[in-house]
Amino acid sequence: MARTALVTGGNRGIGFEVCRRLAGAGLAVLLGSRDAGRGDEASARLREEGLDVRAERIDVGDAASVAGCADRLAAAGIAVDVLVNNAAVYPTRGVLDLDDATLEETFAVNLLGPWRTCRAFVPGMVARGHGRVVNVSSGDGSVADGIPGPGAYAVSKAALNALTRKLAATVRGDVKVNAACPGWVRTEMGGGAAPRSPARGADTIAWLATLPVDGPTGGFFRDRAPIPW
């Protein structure tokens, strides 16, 4: 039986390419999208390529939506073996120019979203003795590099890195938790001037999502190589 992967923010950009990569590797993929119509459209495109992908509505910024997704999958007897926390927002204001609403939304999606999905699905991985979690982070949140990104986004990604380390130290069995930096990618978020394609951005994420038993855990990676937190 194929293992099942849930990819949040899977309807476009890097997330869409991760769905394609994982389905091409033989996983059954749940393409997560907060917009049901866009999720259906994106998953249909991948099914036209002969891939096992279906849409699943999930808004990680909404606790009730995450819980509802988990309940639907449990009722259908679907276990999530691979969780890719890709959904994110990218406000560009400086840290002293932020308003409360922008900061709260950024943390709700970029940090609380992955925490909610991990809380929903990682206990099942631990119970089954196998799982892979990939938190899609950014070098903009690297403390070693001075947290160079825009205010709310950079701080939220630094916090996501901390969550990654904490969760990796908490879980047991063959459950691996890592963070990935896809680099600057040509997407709606990254813009047309970015040097990397979505496929290149997705590569390290898909690699971490399919690590063997002896693969790393608790690390931060770009281009399949460790980078400083």
N, C-alpha and C positions, 0 to 999 in steps of 0.2 A: 504494500500500500504506500502511495506517495505521501510524503510529509507535506504539511500545510503551512504556508507563509502568509502573514498579514502585513501589508505594506501601507502605512498611512500616507496620505497625500500622494496616492499612486496614480492619479488621473492625468498628470502632466509632468514634464521635465525629468528630473533625476528619478523621481519615484516611478514614473512610467517605465523608464529604462530598467530599473531594478526589477519591476514586475516581469518584464520581458526576459531578463537574464535568469531569474529564478524559475520561471515557467519553462524556459528552454533547458534548464538543468534537471527538469523532471518533477519539480514541486507543483502542488496544487496551490494556486495563488489567489488570495483574496485581495482585490484592489480596493483599498480604502479611500473613500472620498466623502467630504462633507456635503457635496452637492450630488444628489442621487443621479440626476440626469447626466452630468459630466462623467460620473463613475460608470454608468451603463454604456455610454458612448466609448469611453477609453477601453473598457474590458471587451467590448464587441470588436474593436480594432485588433486586439491581441488574439481573440478567438479566431478571427479570420486568418491568422498566421498559424492556426492549428495548435494554439497553446491553451493550457488548462487554467483559465483566468475567469473569475466572476467578480462582480462589483459587490462591495459591502459598504453601506453608509455608516460613517463614523466621523464625528466632529470631536477631535481630541480636546478642544477648548471647552467642551461641555461635558461635565461629569456624567449626566444622565445619558448622553449619547454613547459614551464609552461603555457604561453599564448595560445599556440596551443592546449594543453590539455583542458584548460578551454573553448576555442571556440568550440571544438568538442563536449564536454559534453552539452554545452548550445544549440548547433544546434540539438542535439539528445533529448533535453528536459529533461536532467538528472540534478537534483539538488543535490549537495553534502551536506549532513546533518552532516556528521562526517568526520573530517580531522585528520589523524594521520601522523604527520611529523616525519617519522622514518629514511629516507635515511640520511646517514652520511659517512664521511671518517675519518680515524684515523691515521694521521701521528705521528710518535713517537719521532721526534727530540726535543731536548731541546729548550727553547725559544730563546736563543742566537745563536743556530745553524741553525735556519730556514732561508731558502731563500725566496725571495718575492713570487715566483711562488707557493710554498707549502702553505704559509700563505693565499695567495689569493684564491687558490683552496679550502682550508678548510673553509674559511668564505663564499665562494660562495655556497658551499653545505650545511654546517651545520647551517649557520645563514641566508644568503640571500635566500636560498632555502625555508625554512619555511616562511620567510617574503613574498616571492613571492606567495606561495600557499595561505597564509592567505589573502593577498591582492586580489587574484583571487576569493576566495570562501567564505570568512567570510561575506562580504557585503550581499550576498544572504541569509545567515543564519539569519543575523539581520533583513532583510526585511521580512523573513518568521516567525520570532519570535522563532526560535529553531535552535540549533547547538551545536556541541561538537568539540573542538580542543584539541588535545593532542600532545604536543611537546616532543619527546623522547630525554631527556637530559641525564645527568650523574652526579654522585657524584664527578667526576673529575673536574666539573665546579663549585662546591659549594664554595662560598666565605667563608662561615662559617668554612669549613674544610681546607681552605688555598689554594683552587684551585690546588689540588694535581696532576692532570693528566699531560701528556706531553703537551708542549707549545701551539701549534696552536689548538689542540683539546680542551684542558682545557679552553682556553680563548674563543673559539667559543661557548662552551656549557654554560659558564658563561653569554655570550652575549645572547644566546638563552633563558636563564632563565629571563634575563631582558626584552626581547621581550615578553615573556609569561606574566609577571606582567603588562607591559604596555598595551598589547592588552586586557587582562582581565578587566583592569580599563576603557577601552575605549568602549567596546561593551555593548549593552543593550538587554533587553529581556532575554529569556531562552537560552542564548548562553554562554557556559562555556568554559573557556580556562585554561588548567592546563599543568604542566610539569611532566614527569615521569622519574624516575631513575630505569632502569630494573635490575641494579646490574651487576656483572661480569658474563657474559653468554657465554656458549660454542657455539661460532659461528666462522665464518672465521675471524671476527674482534677480538673476545675475546680469541680465541685459545682453544685448547683441555684441558688445565689445569683449566679452569674456573669452579667454583663449581655449577653454576646454569644452568638448562636446558633452551632452548629457550621457552618452554611452561611456565616455572616459570617467565622468564623475561617478557613474553607477558601479564601476568595476570593483573598487575596494569594498563597497558596501555588499555587493553580491558575494564577494570572496569571504568576507567575515560571516555572512549569513549561512555559508555552507562549509564552515571549517570542519576538519576532521577531529577526532577525539583528542589528538595531541596538539591541536591548535592553541593559539594564545587566548588569554582572557584578561580583562581588566586593562586593556591597552587603548591607545589612541593612534590611528593609522591614516596615512595618506599614501596613495600609490602602493599599497600593500606593505608599507614599511612603517615602523614606529616613529612617531613624532612627539616632541615634548608637550606635556600638559600645559 
